[in-house]
């Protein structure tokens, strides 16, 4: 068994493939992204964004920006309709 593990590590280029020697890729942490700041930190009470799911995080962030822009336009429209009357 040891010979097979050694042969596998040689074919991969040294230390790679040997259990416990390959350095793991850093996991995506949404709490380390821009916008997560004290005192609240990363706010996800429903747990939609899982740690390590970068594509889901990017999708939710883009949707949040889109919905925020639509809400701002709706607020402006609500104020303007009070002052502008069509005949």
JOQUI-V654138 format. One record per residue. N is the residue number from 1. RES is the residue in one small letter. BURIAL is I if it has 24 or more other C-alpha atoms within 12 Angstrom, else O. D_CENTER is the distance of its C-alpha to the mean C-alpha in Angstrom with 2 decimals. Layout:
BEGIN
n: (N,N)
res: (RES,RES)
burial: (BURIAL,BURIAL)
d_center: (D_CENTER,D_CENTER)
END
This chain:
BEGIN
n: (1,2,3,4,5,6,7,8,9,10,11,12,13,14,15,16,17,18,19,20,21,22,23,24,25,26,27,28,29,30,31,32,33,34,35,36,37,38,39,40,41,42,43,44,45,46,47,48,49,50,51,52,53,54,55,56,57,58,59,60,61,62,63,64,65,66,67,68,69,70,71,72,73,74,75,76,77,78,79,80,81,82,83,84,85,86,87)
res: (x,x,x,x,x,x,x,x,x,x,x,x,x,x,x,x,x,x,x,x,x,x,x,x,x,x,x,x,x,x,x,x,x,x,x,x,x,x,x,x,x,x,x,x,x,x,x,x,x,x,x,x,x,x,x,x,x,x,x,x,x,x,x,x,x,x,x,x,x,x,x,x,x,x,x,x,x,x,x,x,x,x,x,x,x,x,x)
burial: (O,O,O,O,O,O,O,O,O,O,O,O,O,O,O,O,O,O,O,O,O,O,O,O,O,O,O,O,O,I,O,O,O,O,O,O,O,O,O,O,O,O,O,O,O,O,O,O,O,O,O,O,O,O,O,O,I,O,O,O,O,O,O,O,O,O,O,O,O,O,O,O,O,O,O,O,O,O,O,O,O,O,O,O,O,O,O)
d_center: (40.74,40.34,41.77,39.28,36.33,37.92,38.54,34.96,33.71,36.29,35.29,31.63,32.64,33.27,30.99,28.26,28.59,30.47,28.92,27.21,27.66,24.63,21.94,18.63,15.61,13.30,10.51,6.86,6.95,4.89,8.61,9.32,7.67,10.38,11.58,11.49,15.18,18.27,19.95,17.32,14.26,10.95,12.41,11.50,15.06,14.93,12.27,10.50,6.96,8.08,7.70,7.41,5.86,3.85,6.19,6.03,3.01,5.13,8.00,7.96,7.75,10.49,12.39,12.50,13.95,16.36,17.55,18.09,20.20,22.19,22.87,24.13,26.40,27.68,28.57,30.41,32.17,33.29,34.87,36.45,38.05,40.00,41.65,41.96,44.33,45.36,49.05)
END
